[in-house]
Amino acid sequence: MPPLSKLRQKRQEILSLIAPLEEMRRGSVTRQFLKFQRKGEKEPVWTGPYALFTCKRGGRTVGRRLHDLEEVRRLEIQVENYHLFQKLCRQLVEIGEKICEQKRKEGGR
């Protein structure tokens, strides 16, 4: 198979991986522990973990605590999908550049 055909096939493979990524979200899901000072106790107690979703909005980091385990998992998947989307887009650009170079080598076809 000619190099240009291989590159175009790889491009199609990447596009086929991007197509089903419907739900994606920027941000992160983390686990938070809090230090809690009880009345009458000398030593603080750690509580948690609490799931927290954070993202940037208007140049500021905003977050919200997640209480439902189903929502936590859904948001984790959406964030993972976004990171996969970014990775695949970088690969798509790299393949596009290689296609440009290959066309130049072959005389502009």
C-alpha positions, -999 to +999 in steps of 0.1 A: +000+000+000+014+034-009+024+057+020-003+083+012-030+055+013-017+043+046-018+078+061-054+083+048-064+050+063-049+060+097-067+093+094-100+075+089-093+052+119-088+082+141-120+099+128-139+067+135-126+068+172-137+104+175-172+100+161-188+081+190-174+105+216-207+123+223-205+132+260-173+150+271-165+176+297-134+197+306-124+195+342-115+168+367-130+146+393-110+143+424-113+130+460-111+155+488-103+149+525-111+175+551-096+182+585-123+185+611-118+198+646-143+182+670-153+201+702-134+189+732-108+171+710-072+181+708-064+164+675-083+171+643-099+142+625-097+136+587-130+130+570-137+119+535-131+111+508-156+134+491-159+135+453-154+169+438-158+181+402-137+211+392-134+231+360-124+266+347-152+291+340-145+327+332-109+323+341-117+310+376-117+275+390-152+264+402-161+232+419-190+213+432-192+184+455-207+152+441-230+131+463-244+105+439-220+077+429-237+073+396-231+110+389-194+106+399-189+078+375-207+096+347-186+127+351-154+106+353-163+090+319-171+125+304-137+138+316-119+107+303-137+112+269-125+148+267-089+137+274-092+109+247-107+135+223-077+158+229-052+130+223-070+119+191-071+155+178-033+158+183-028+125+164-052+138+136-031+169+132+001+149+131-013+126+104-025+157+085+010+171+086+024+138+073-001+138+045+010+173+035+046+162+035+039+130+016+019+150-011+048+174-014+072+145-019+049+130-046+046+163-064+014+178-051-012+151-058 
